[in-house]
Amino acid sequence: MKKILLIHGWNYRNYTKMTKELDAWHNREELVLELEKSFKVYKLNLPGFCGEREPDKAWDLDDYAKYIKDYLDKNKLDVDYILGYSFGGAVAINYYLKYGSKEKIILVSPAIIRNNDKSKKFMKTPKMFDKLRNKIRDFYLIHIVKTNEMRYGTKFLQNTYQIIVRIDLKDKVIKIPQDKLLIIYGDKDTMVNPKGVIQYLDDNYKQRVKLIKDGGHNIGKTHYKEIVKLINENI
């Protein structure tokens, strides 16, 4: 049976202080169970989620890619597929480009294009005012916009979130060989701009994008059978 590693998304409800669950996939268990019919499934919790210990300083995607590599090395795992959901898709892309070789990459509702994100740039100030600017930005996002990812996050999660929401990956995803890539979106996903991704890709890469009719960002819960069917048929 082929082996698949699952990388979860950035769901604030799975923050360690928000849940006592041990598994960050507990809210999409239906997808996991469906995958287990076809694959040997491995999962992990990213730092700050569901009890996983947090580092002392904020992370970028290279840190997350190294975390995945260390997990695979520590457990002596040689997986055939890596599935990244939403933010987990960004981690999967970065992992493959830094450490991957034979793994096939499956991106479900992936966060690829970030260049229109409203939090990409709060305000421009000289570098000497960075600390003040960041405090004002955080106050704005937590108390005015009430961004849940910021409101409920620890300092590590807040500062990391501010890094990862600014990273645009459209130029990186096309560095993954087409035969090793599958992208699955709900056609009504309003969170991660699937239309923008499709418009950016050339015709060959467009063929690696599959849309699930009437699906939103949470297709892992609402359309899990369709996801696994597309995986089995296309990669």
Backbone hydrogen bonds, N-H to C=O, Kabsch-Sander energy under -0.5 kcal/mol:
donor,donor_aa,acceptor,acceptor_aa,energy
4,I,40,K,-2.7
5,L,81,Y,-2.3
6,L,42,Y,-2.7
7,I,83,L,-3.0
8,H,6,L,-0.5
8,H,44,L,-0.5
11,N,9,G,-1.3
12,Y,10,W,-0.7
14,N,11,N,-2.5
15,Y,12,Y,-1.8
16,T,48,G,-2.5
18,M,15,Y,-2.0
19,T,15,Y,-1.3
26,H,23,D,-1.8
28,R,25,W,-1.8
29,E,26,H,-0.8
31,L,28,R,-0.7
32,V,28,R,-1.4
33,L,29,E,-2.7
34,E,30,E,-2.0
35,L,31,L,-2.5
36,E,32,V,-2.0
37,K,34,E,-1.1
38,S,35,L,-1.9
39,F,35,L,-2.4
40,K,2,K,-3.1
41,V,39,F,-0.7
42,Y,4,I,-2.6
44,L,6,L,-0.7
48,G,52,E,-2.3
49,F,46,L,-2.0
50,C,14,N,-2.3
52,E,49,F,-1.8
63,D,60,D,-0.5
64,Y,60,D,-1.6
65,A,61,L,-2.5
66,K,62,D,-2.1
67,Y,63,D,-1.9
68,I,64,Y,-2.0
69,K,65,A,-2.2
70,D,66,K,-2.8
71,Y,67,Y,-2.0
72,L,68,I,-2.4
73,D,69,K,-2.7
74,K,70,D,-2.9
75,N,71,Y,-2.0
76,K,73,D,-1.1
77,L,72,L,-2.7
79,V,77,L,-0.5
80,D,3,K,-1.7
81,Y,3,K,-2.0
82,I,104,K,-2.5
83,L,5,L,-3.2
84,G,82,I,-0.6
84,G,106,I,-2.5
85,Y,7,I,-2.6
86,S,84,G,-0.5
86,S,108,V,-2.8
88,G,85,Y,-2.7
89,G,86,S,-1.6
90,A,86,S,-0.9
90,A,87,F,-0.6
91,V,87,F,-1.8
92,A,88,G,-2.3
93,I,89,G,-2.3
94,N,90,A,-2.1
95,Y,91,V,-2.7
96,Y,92,A,-2.3
97,L,93,I,-2.1
98,K,94,N,-1.5
99,Y,95,Y,-3.4
100,G,95,Y,-1.2
100,G,96,Y,-0.7
104,K,80,D,-2.4
105,I,180,K,-3.5
106,I,82,I,-2.8
106,I,104,K,-0.5
107,L,105,I,-0.5
107,L,182,L,-3.1
108,V,84,G,-2.5
108,V,106,I,-0.6
109,S,107,L,-0.5
109,S,184,I,-3.3
111,A,86,S,-1.4
112,I,110,P,-1.0
112,I,192,V,-0.5
113,I,192,V,-0.5
114,R,112,I,-0.6
117,D,114,R,-2.3
120,K,117,D,-1.8
129,F,126,P,-2.2
130,D,127,K,-2.0
133,R,129,F,-2.8
134,N,130,D,-2.9
135,K,131,K,-1.9
136,I,132,L,-2.3
137,R,133,R,-3.0
138,D,134,N,-2.7
139,F,135,K,-2.3
140,Y,136,I,-2.5
141,L,137,R,-2.6
142,I,138,D,-2.5
143,H,139,F,-2.8
144,I,139,F,-0.7
144,I,140,Y,-1.4
145,V,140,Y,-2.9
146,K,140,Y,-0.5
147,T,141,L,-3.2
148,N,146,K,-0.5
150,M,147,T,-1.1
151,R,147,T,-2.9
152,Y,148,N,-2.2
158,Q,154,T,-3.0
159,N,155,K,-2.7
160,T,156,F,-2.4
161,Y,157,L,-2.6
162,Q,158,Q,-1.8
163,I,159,N,-0.9
163,I,160,T,-0.6
164,I,160,T,-2.6
165,V,161,Y,-2.1
166,R,163,I,-1.2
167,I,164,I,-1.2
168,D,166,R,-0.7
169,L,112,I,-3.6
170,K,112,I,-0.5
172,K,169,L,-0.8
173,V,169,L,-2.5
174,I,170,K,-0.7
175,K,172,K,-2.0
176,I,173,V,-1.3
180,K,177,P,-2.0
181,L,178,Q,-1.5
182,L,105,I,-2.0
183,I,208,R,-2.9
184,I,107,L,-3.3
185,Y,210,K,-2.4
187,D,212,I,-2.4
188,K,215,G,-2.8
189,D,186,G,-1.8
190,T,188,K,-0.5
197,V,193,N,-1.6
198,I,194,P,-2.5
199,Q,195,K,-2.4
200,Y,196,G,-1.5
201,L,197,V,-1.7
206,K,202,D,-2.4
207,Q,203,D,-1.1
208,R,205,Y,-1.7
209,V,206,K,-1.7
210,K,183,I,-3.1
210,K,208,R,-0.5
212,I,185,Y,-2.8
213,K,211,L,-0.6
215,G,212,I,-1.8
219,I,216,G,-0.7
221,K,218,N,-2.0
222,T,218,N,-2.0
223,H,219,I,-2.2
227,I,223,H,-1.9
228,V,224,Y,-2.1
229,K,225,K,-2.1
230,L,226,E,-2.4
231,I,227,I,-2.2
232,N,228,V,-2.6
233,E,229,K,-1.7
234,N,230,L,-1.6
235,I,231,I,-1.7
